[in-house]
Amino acid sequence: MKQNPFIVQRPIKYGEPFCNRAEELSYLTRAAERSEAVCLLSIRRFGKTSLVNQLLGRLEEKKWLTLRLDLSRCISMDSLLQELERALFSLESMWQRVAEQIRSVSRIRPKLTLDPATSKPALGFDFSRPVNDVERIKHLLDRIVGLPERGGPGTPLCLVLDEFQNIRKIDPKGGLEWVFRSAFQERGHFFEPIFLGSERHLLKMMIQDEASAFFKGVTPMYLDVLPEGDVITFVKGHFKKGLGIPMPDQVIRGTYRIFGGHPYAINWFWSEVWSLSERSGKMEPLETLVDVAVNIILNQRDYYDALNSMLPIGAKKVLREVAKNEPVRKIFSKDFMVRACGMTQGSLQSAIKVLTEEDKIRKTPMGYILSDPLERLIITVNEMDEEEIVAFVKERIEQK
């Protein structure tokens, strides 16, 4: 059995088949070499972690140290401290840790205890650090930033801070962000931080708001849909090399058009088709391709229903109308505001604010569009029955 090159349900590891992102990888590599702080921004399931995996693999081949901070588990100062300690200890050797522990003790004081074996008094030392949590976090960050220096000249380090927006949730006033900025400002030439997270709106605010700690201190990098040409090359190449099956450009373009270049949906579709083609030993007929796409659409209905269940009714209506009419150039026009949405200007403004903050819609030079092309597809076919969805998908695959 051939390895299926279309990986779903988990991030793609370095060395596994990966659909290009050559431009993004090239930029991130150059940014690392010049110690530029970068914030990778995209909606959910667009492949941020997979892209970072490719970057770290490249850097490790160049003898970089790499370190990940998974802040998704950090909901308090204590959990943040634990994650910092875990990440730091994974890189530091035992003797370095012991030496650092001794050097960092702000006060060593004798401590009288009872020996549990003899019940006699014993003299020991209390190595506890009489410092607060913020100081401990700054201390750990300084140690991480200083790792390249302690590793010797020319030992660069790339630090990935995943779900970085959780820092704002731990400290809504933004104080922790200033602690991180203070530590990162002291970085040398061989240290690069990369920020990423699933809540794009909050991350953007943390790095682009003039009052935020990282304003003008981090370069935002937006991860968009997969380019059509890259998808065609990737799909054709793997089907030809792995299964000896020529996959027509028209079919690949048609499915790309259906899913709008959404990385997760495209990988899912071709993963299913690969498994079917491997068993049959030939290219699957159009009807099978249509069935695979329809099953994905039907499956994702529940996902987006759950995702949007907490949206206000007005916001849901505006989201639906933007999906049907995008790009919406004049969102406050009478045609859209009154005829399509049946709303007042104030209600529409409130709905747009909610949808923007939830990263559901975004404003482009052409007008408002949905941020997620797969969600746009789901909304488009939401009122269709299964037969109508089949016809909808078939028409787009056959379209030249």
matplotlib code that plots the C-alpha trace (Angstrom):
import matplotlib.pyplot as plt

x = [0.0, 1.3, 1.5, -1.4, 0.3, -2.8, -2.7, -5.7, -6.7, -3.2, -0.4, 2.0, 5.5, 8.7, 9.7, 6.0, 4.4, 3.6, 1.9, 4.6, 4.0, 7.4, 6.9, 5.9, 8.7, 11.2, 10.1, 10.0, 13.5, 14.9, 13.1, 14.7, 18.2, 17.7, 16.1, 12.8, 9.8, 6.9, 3.2, 1.6, -2.1, -4.8, -8.2, -8.5, -7.5, -5.4, -2.2, -0.2, 1.3, 2.1, 3.9, 5.8, 6.8, 8.4, 10.3, 11.6, 12.7, 14.7, 16.3, 17.2, 19.0, 21.0, 21.9, 19.3, 17.8, 14.0, 11.6, 7.8, 5.6, 2.1, 0.1, -3.3, -2.9, -2.1, -5.2, -3.4, -0.1, 0.7, 0.1, 2.1, 5.0, 4.8, 4.8, 7.8, 9.7, 8.8, 10.0, 13.2, 14.1, 13.7, 16.7, 18.9, 21.2, 21.0, 24.2, 23.0, 19.7, 21.4, 23.9, 21.1, 19.0, 21.9, 22.7, 19.1, 18.4, 17.9, 18.4, 19.7, 18.6, 19.1, 16.0, 15.6, 13.7, 13.1, 14.9, 12.1, 14.3, 15.7, 13.2, 16.2, 16.5, 18.5, 20.0, 19.2, 18.9, 15.8, 16.4, 12.9, 12.8, 11.1, 9.8, 6.4, 4.9, 5.6, 9.3, 9.6, 8.1, 10.5, 13.4, 12.4, 12.0, 15.4, 16.9, 15.2, 16.3, 19.8, 20.1, 22.0, 24.7, 25.1, 25.1, 28.1, 28.6, 26.5, 23.9, 20.7, 17.3, 13.8, 11.0, 7.4, 4.7, 1.5, -1.9, -0.1, -3.5, -4.0, -1.5, -4.1, -6.7, -4.5, -3.9, -6.6, -4.8, -1.9, 0.8, 2.1, 2.7, 5.0, 7.0, 7.4, 8.3, 10.9, 12.6, 12.5, 13.9, 17.1, 17.5, 20.7, 21.2, 20.6, 17.1, 13.8, 10.3, 7.3, 3.8, 0.7, -2.8, -6.3, -8.0, -6.7, -8.7, -7.2, -3.7, -4.0, -5.1, -2.2, 0.4, -1.3, -3.0, -0.9, -1.3, -0.2, 3.2, 4.2, 3.0, 5.7, 7.7, 6.3, 5.8, 2.3, 2.2, -1.1, -1.6, -4.1, -5.7, -3.5, -2.7, -4.5, -1.4, 0.4, -2.6, -2.7, 1.1, 0.9, -2.2, -1.1, 2.5, 1.5, -1.3, 1.1, 4.1, 2.3, -0.5, 0.4, -3.0, -3.1, -5.4, -6.9, -6.3, -10.0, -11.0, -8.4, -9.5, -13.2, -12.7, -10.4, -13.2, -15.7, -13.7, -12.2, -8.6, -9.3, -6.2, -8.1, -11.0, -8.7, -6.5, -9.5, -11.1, -7.9, -7.1, -10.5, -10.0, -6.5, -7.8, -10.5, -8.2, -5.6, -8.1, -9.6, -6.2, -7.8, -9.2, -12.5, -15.6, -17.1, -20.0, -17.6, -15.7, -19.1, -20.1, -16.8, -17.2, -20.9, -20.1, -17.5, -20.0, -22.7, -20.2, -19.1, -22.6, -22.7, -19.2, -20.1, -23.6, -21.8, -19.1, -21.8, -24.3, -23.4, -23.6, -26.5, -29.4, -28.6, -25.0, -26.0, -28.3, -25.6, -23.1, -25.5, -26.2, -22.5, -21.8, -24.6, -23.6, -19.9, -18.0, -20.4, -19.0, -21.6, -22.6, -24.7, -26.6, -30.4, -30.2, -28.1, -29.0, -32.8, -33.8, -31.3, -30.9, -34.0, -31.9, -31.4, -27.9, -27.3, -28.2, -26.1, -23.1, -23.4, -23.6, -20.5, -18.6, -19.4, -18.6, -15.3, -14.2, -15.1, -13.0, -16.1, -15.9, -13.2, -13.0, -11.1, -10.5, -13.4, -15.8, -16.7, -16.2, -16.2, -12.9, -13.4, -14.1, -15.4, -17.9, -19.0, -19.6, -21.6, -23.8, -24.3, -25.7, -27.4, -30.9, -30.4, -31.4, -28.9, -29.9, -29.4, -26.0, -25.0, -26.0, -24.2, -21.0, -21.2, -21.7, -18.5, -16.3, -17.4, -17.1, -14.3]
y = [0.0, 3.4, 6.2, 8.5, 11.9, 13.9, 14.2, 15.3, 15.6, 16.5, 18.9, 17.8, 16.9, 18.0, 15.5, 14.5, 15.6, 19.3, 21.5, 24.1, 27.4, 28.2, 32.0, 31.9, 29.5, 31.6, 34.7, 33.0, 31.6, 35.0, 36.5, 34.0, 34.7, 38.4, 37.8, 39.4, 38.7, 37.5, 36.9, 34.3, 35.1, 33.0, 31.5, 28.0, 24.9, 26.9, 25.0, 27.4, 24.6, 22.5, 25.5, 26.2, 22.5, 22.9, 26.0, 24.4, 21.3, 23.5, 25.5, 22.4, 21.1, 24.3, 23.5, 25.9, 25.1, 25.2, 25.5, 25.5, 27.1, 25.6, 28.4, 26.7, 25.0, 28.2, 29.6, 31.1, 32.4, 29.0, 27.1, 29.7, 29.2, 25.5, 25.7, 28.0, 25.7, 22.6, 24.2, 25.6, 22.3, 20.4, 22.3, 22.9, 20.2, 19.0, 20.8, 24.0, 23.8, 23.2, 26.0, 28.4, 27.4, 28.2, 31.5, 32.6, 32.1, 35.5, 34.4, 31.1, 30.7, 27.8, 25.7, 23.3, 20.1, 16.7, 13.8, 11.3, 8.3, 9.3, 11.9, 14.1, 17.8, 18.3, 21.5, 22.2, 25.1, 26.7, 27.4, 28.9, 32.1, 35.0, 36.6, 37.0, 35.3, 38.1, 38.2, 34.5, 34.7, 37.4, 35.4, 32.3, 34.3, 35.9, 32.5, 31.3, 34.4, 33.9, 30.3, 31.1, 33.0, 30.1, 27.6, 29.2, 31.6, 30.9, 28.7, 30.3, 29.7, 29.9, 30.2, 29.4, 30.8, 28.9, 30.4, 33.5, 35.3, 33.4, 35.8, 38.5, 36.2, 35.5, 39.3, 41.3, 44.6, 43.5, 43.6, 40.1, 41.3, 44.0, 41.3, 39.3, 42.3, 43.4, 40.0, 39.8, 43.3, 42.0, 39.3, 39.0, 38.2, 34.5, 34.5, 34.7, 34.6, 33.5, 34.1, 32.3, 31.5, 30.6, 33.9, 36.2, 39.3, 39.2, 38.6, 41.5, 43.7, 42.6, 43.5, 46.4, 48.4, 51.5, 51.0, 47.3, 46.1, 44.6, 47.6, 48.0, 45.3, 42.3, 41.8, 40.4, 37.7, 36.6, 33.0, 32.8, 30.0, 27.6, 28.8, 26.9, 26.2, 24.7, 22.4, 21.2, 20.4, 18.7, 16.5, 15.6, 14.8, 12.5, 10.6, 10.0, 9.0, 7.1, 5.4, 5.8, 7.6, 10.8, 13.3, 15.8, 19.5, 20.2, 17.9, 19.4, 22.9, 22.0, 20.7, 23.6, 25.9, 24.1, 24.4, 27.9, 26.8, 25.8, 23.7, 21.4, 20.7, 20.1, 17.7, 15.9, 15.5, 14.2, 11.9, 10.2, 10.0, 8.6, 5.8, 4.9, 5.0, 2.9, 0.1, 0.3, 0.9, 3.5, 7.1, 7.2, 8.2, 11.7, 10.3, 9.1, 12.4, 14.2, 11.9, 12.5, 16.3, 16.1, 14.0, 16.5, 19.4, 17.5, 16.6, 20.2, 21.6, 20.4, 21.8, 25.3, 25.2, 24.5, 27.1, 29.8, 28.7, 31.6, 34.3, 36.8, 36.2, 39.5, 38.5, 35.1, 36.8, 39.3, 36.4, 34.5, 37.5, 38.4, 34.8, 34.9, 38.4, 38.7, 40.8, 43.3, 46.6, 48.9, 47.1, 50.1, 50.5, 50.2, 47.1, 45.2, 46.7, 46.9, 44.6, 41.7, 42.0, 43.9, 45.9, 49.4, 51.0, 50.6, 46.9, 46.3, 48.1, 45.9, 42.7, 43.7, 44.5, 41.0, 39.2, 41.1, 40.4, 36.7, 36.7, 35.7, 38.4, 40.8, 43.9, 43.8, 46.4, 44.8, 44.7, 42.5, 38.7, 35.7, 34.9, 31.1, 29.8, 26.5, 28.3, 30.3, 27.0, 25.6, 28.7, 28.7, 25.2, 25.4, 25.6, 22.9, 19.3, 16.6, 16.2, 19.9, 19.8, 16.9, 18.9, 22.0, 20.1, 18.2, 21.4, 23.0, 19.9, 19.8, 23.5, 24.4]
z = [0.0, -1.0, 1.6, 1.1, 0.5, 1.4, 5.2, 7.2, 10.9, 12.0, 11.1, 8.4, 9.7, 8.1, 5.3, 4.6, 1.3, 1.6, -1.0, -1.6, 0.2, -1.3, -1.1, 2.6, 3.5, 1.7, 3.6, 7.0, 6.4, 5.6, 8.6, 10.8, 9.5, 10.3, 13.7, 12.6, 14.8, 12.7, 13.5, 11.3, 10.8, 9.3, 10.0, 11.5, 9.5, 7.0, 7.9, 10.1, 12.2, 9.1, 7.6, 10.8, 10.9, 7.5, 8.6, 11.8, 9.8, 7.4, 10.3, 12.2, 9.1, 9.3, 13.0, 14.6, 17.9, 17.8, 20.7, 20.9, 23.5, 23.4, 25.0, 24.3, 27.6, 29.5, 31.3, 34.3, 35.5, 37.0, 33.8, 31.8, 34.2, 33.8, 30.0, 30.1, 32.4, 30.4, 27.1, 28.6, 30.4, 27.1, 25.8, 28.8, 30.0, 33.6, 34.7, 33.1, 35.1, 38.4, 37.8, 36.9, 39.9, 42.2, 40.4, 40.4, 44.1, 45.5, 49.0, 50.6, 54.2, 56.7, 57.3, 60.3, 59.5, 61.0, 59.5, 58.6, 59.2, 62.7, 63.8, 64.7, 63.8, 60.5, 59.1, 55.5, 53.1, 51.6, 47.9, 47.2, 45.2, 47.0, 43.7, 42.2, 39.1, 36.7, 37.8, 37.4, 33.9, 32.9, 34.4, 32.3, 29.2, 29.7, 30.0, 26.8, 24.8, 26.2, 25.1, 21.8, 23.8, 26.3, 23.4, 22.0, 19.1, 16.0, 17.8, 16.6, 18.2, 16.7, 19.3, 18.2, 20.5, 19.5, 20.5, 21.6, 22.1, 25.3, 26.9, 26.6, 28.1, 31.1, 31.5, 29.7, 30.5, 28.4, 31.1, 30.3, 26.7, 27.9, 29.8, 26.7, 24.6, 27.3, 27.1, 23.3, 22.8, 24.4, 21.7, 19.8, 16.1, 16.6, 18.2, 16.3, 17.8, 15.7, 16.9, 15.8, 16.9, 15.8, 16.9, 14.1, 15.2, 18.7, 17.5, 15.0, 17.9, 20.0, 17.3, 15.4, 18.1, 18.8, 22.6, 22.4, 23.5, 20.1, 18.0, 15.2, 16.9, 15.0, 11.3, 10.4, 7.7, 6.3, 5.2, 2.4, 0.4, -1.5, -5.0, -7.7, -9.7, -6.7, -6.0, -9.6, -9.6, -6.2, -7.0, -10.6, -9.5, -6.6, -8.5, -11.4, -9.3, -6.6, -8.4, -12.1, -12.6, -14.8, -13.1, -15.6, -14.8, -15.3, -12.5, -10.1, -11.1, -10.6, -7.1, -6.3, -7.4, -5.2, -2.0, -2.8, -2.2, 1.4, 2.4, 4.9, 2.5, -0.5, 1.4, 2.7, -0.7, -2.4, 0.5, 0.0, -3.8, -3.3, -1.1, -3.6, -6.6, -4.9, -4.3, -7.9, -9.6, -11.9, -11.9, -10.2, -12.3, -12.0, -9.9, -7.3, -7.2, -6.8, -3.9, -2.1, -2.3, -1.3, 1.8, 2.9, 2.5, 4.5, 7.2, 7.6, 8.0, 11.6, 12.2, 11.1, 12.8, 16.1, 15.4, 14.8, 17.4, 19.7, 17.1, 17.5, 15.1, 13.2, 12.7, 11.3, 8.8, 7.7, 7.4, 5.2, 2.9, 2.6, 1.5, -1.1, -2.5, -2.0, -2.6, -1.0, -2.1, -0.6, 2.6, 3.9, 0.6, 0.7, -1.5, 1.0, 4.3, 3.9, 1.1, 1.8, 5.5, 6.6, 9.2, 10.3, 10.0, 13.7, 13.7, 10.7, 12.2, 15.3, 13.3, 11.2, 14.4, 15.8, 12.5, 12.1, 15.7, 15.2, 12.0, 10.0, 7.4, 6.2, 4.2, 0.9, -1.8, -3.7, -0.7, 2.2, 1.8, 4.1, 5.7, 5.3, 1.7, 3.1, 5.3, 2.2, 0.4, 3.3, 3.5, -0.3, -0.3, 3.1, 1.7, -1.0, -0.6, -1.3, -5.0, -5.5, -3.9, -6.1, -9.2, -7.8, -7.3, -10.6, -12.6, -11.1, -11.7, -15.3, -15.8, -18.2]

ax = plt.figure().add_subplot(projection="3d")
ax.plot(x, y, z, "-o")
ax.set_aspect("equal")
plt.show()
